[in-house]
Amino acid sequence: MKHILFFILFFTVVTVSAQTEFGTKYKSIPAPKFSAKPKKIPQPETLDPSAPAAEVPSIKTPNVYDNNTITSKSKFQIGEQKSKFTMSTETDFANPGDRYVAKMEKDLDRALKDAGLREGRGTLVKKNISLGDFKTKSNYFIVKFRDFGAIDGDLVKISSNDQVIQSQLFLDSNFKDVKINLVNGFNKLDFEALNIGSLGGNTAEIQVYDDKGQLVTNDYWDNLAAGFKASIIVTKE
């Protein structure tokens, strides 16, 4: 019994001693103190209205269409050229058939001219031209004239050695005969273009026959300007 009381007393003394020592050594940790200072808000800068215009900064609105970081440019832009180097003058909206129109018109114009349905509008021949030199024993020539192009009012004057044989001959699609007597020796036959037709220069085809009906020459002039001559030199033997 004494031993039990001794242990109880000893345990009580140890417990009280431990609590006392722990209470004296424990100290509470104070909360840190923060000194909060208010932030300084910068005052907005005021511009002097009387300041020169050069000191006032300009405001530039950004172009969102040129900014690749916002909108990337597409390779398939409407109307964009396919290449800077090209042998073609076409655009993306050109009609592919247009390239053939000029060639077709040129071919049609040539075909109509070859068929005698259209005259050329090329450069007018503004000089006298020679249709050849010939020798003959005939007493006269029969010269046939016609307009080998479109009938547009071409007129011709016929002369021999500066003597007028016919002052005005209207050329149409059918040949018209003109008889020209020849003198011994030198004969110069002139065919002068009196005008140009409504569709181009003076155009004529001629056929020359001797007094026996033999063809001497067959020739023509094209786009001869008014006032100029086509000539044939004939030597009668």
Solvent accessible surface area in square Angstrom, and as a share of the most:
residue,aa,sasa,rsa
1,M,164,0.73
2,K,174,0.74
3,H,140,0.63
4,I,104,0.53
5,L,103,0.51
6,F,126,0.53
7,F,132,0.55
8,I,103,0.52
9,L,118,0.59
10,F,122,0.51
11,F,144,0.60
12,T,68,0.39
13,V,89,0.51
14,V,72,0.42
15,T,52,0.30
16,V,87,0.50
17,S,66,0.42
18,A,57,0.44
19,Q,125,0.56
20,T,82,0.48
21,E,92,0.41
22,F,143,0.60
23,G,51,0.49
24,T,98,0.57
25,K,146,0.62
26,Y,146,0.55
27,K,168,0.71
28,S,87,0.56
29,I,164,0.83
30,P,112,0.70
31,A,83,0.64
32,P,102,0.64
33,K,197,0.83
34,F,173,0.72
35,S,100,0.64
36,A,101,0.78
37,K,168,0.71
38,P,124,0.78
39,K,190,0.80
40,K,195,0.83
41,I,146,0.74
42,P,113,0.71
43,Q,157,0.70
44,P,109,0.69
45,E,152,0.68
46,T,120,0.70
47,L,102,0.51
48,D,84,0.44
49,P,137,0.86
50,S,98,0.63
51,A,30,0.23
52,P,82,0.52
53,A,93,0.72
54,A,102,0.79
55,E,117,0.52
56,V,74,0.42
57,P,98,0.62
58,S,107,0.69
59,I,169,0.86
60,K,182,0.77
61,T,112,0.65
62,P,104,0.65
63,N,82,0.42
64,V,66,0.38
65,Y,170,0.65
66,D,95,0.49
67,N,52,0.27
68,N,101,0.52
69,T,126,0.73
70,I,107,0.54
71,T,63,0.37
72,S,95,0.61
73,K,140,0.59
74,S,58,0.37
75,K,176,0.75
76,F,184,0.77
77,Q,87,0.39
78,I,161,0.82
79,G,43,0.41
80,E,83,0.37
81,Q,141,0.62
82,K,186,0.79
83,S,58,0.38
84,K,199,0.84
85,F,167,0.70
86,T,80,0.47
87,M,176,0.79
88,S,54,0.35
89,T,139,0.81
90,E,77,0.35
91,T,93,0.54
92,D,69,0.36
93,F,150,0.62
94,A,39,0.30
95,N,91,0.47
96,P,93,0.58
97,G,34,0.33
98,D,84,0.44
99,R,146,0.53
100,Y,122,0.46
101,V,71,0.41
102,A,72,0.56
103,K,129,0.55
104,M,130,0.58
105,E,107,0.48
106,K,146,0.62
107,D,52,0.27
108,L,99,0.49
109,D,49,0.25
110,R,148,0.54
111,A,56,0.43
112,L,44,0.22
113,K,62,0.26
114,D,114,0.59
115,A,70,0.55
116,G,23,0.22
117,L,120,0.59
118,R,94,0.34
119,E,7,0.03
120,G,10,0.09
121,R,182,0.66
122,G,49,0.47
123,T,128,0.74
124,L,54,0.27
125,V,45,0.26
126,K,139,0.59
127,K,128,0.54
128,N,101,0.52
129,I,41,0.21
130,S,86,0.56
131,L,16,0.08
132,G,26,0.25
133,D,106,0.55
134,F,50,0.21
135,K,154,0.65
136,T,18,0.10
137,K,161,0.68
138,S,6,0.04
139,N,88,0.45
140,Y,61,0.23
141,F,0,0.00
142,I,42,0.21
143,V,0,0.00
144,K,48,0.20
145,F,0,0.00
146,R,63,0.23
147,D,1,0.01
148,F,41,0.17
149,G,5,0.05
150,A,13,0.10
151,I,80,0.41
152,D,17,0.09
153,G,25,0.24
154,D,0,0.00
155,L,38,0.19
156,V,0,0.00
157,K,55,0.23
158,I,0,0.00
159,S,11,0.07
160,S,10,0.06
161,N,53,0.27
162,D,116,0.60
163,Q,122,0.54
164,V,83,0.48
165,I,74,0.38
166,Q,62,0.28
167,S,73,0.47
168,Q,108,0.48
169,L,11,0.06
170,F,88,0.37
171,L,0,0.00
172,D,36,0.19
173,S,64,0.41
174,N,106,0.54
175,F,70,0.29
176,K,63,0.27
177,D,87,0.45
178,V,7,0.04
179,K,111,0.47
180,I,0,0.00
181,N,104,0.53
182,L,12,0.06
183,V,82,0.47
184,N,123,0.63
185,G,27,0.26
186,F,120,0.50
187,N,1,0.00
188,K,76,0.32
189,L,0,0.00
190,D,5,0.03
191,F,0,0.00
192,E,30,0.13
193,A,0,0.00
194,L,61,0.31
195,N,42,0.22
196,I,76,0.39
197,G,9,0.08
198,S,83,0.54
199,L,71,0.35
200,G,9,0.09
201,G,1,0.01
202,N,0,0.00
203,T,1,0.01
204,A,0,0.00
205,E,28,0.12
206,I,0,0.00
207,Q,32,0.14
208,V,1,0.01
209,Y,51,0.19
210,D,23,0.12
211,D,40,0.21
212,K,160,0.68
213,G,50,0.48
214,Q,114,0.51
215,L,97,0.48
216,V,45,0.26
217,T,19,0.11
218,N,79,0.41
219,D,43,0.22
220,Y,124,0.47
221,W,3,0.01
222,D,41,0.21
223,N,12,0.06
224,L,1,0.00
225,A,7,0.05
226,A,49,0.38
227,G,47,0.45
228,F,60,0.25
229,K,65,0.28
230,A,0,0.00
231,S,15,0.09
232,I,0,0.00
233,I,42,0.21
234,V,0,0.00
235,T,49,0.29
236,K,30,0.13
237,E,119,0.54
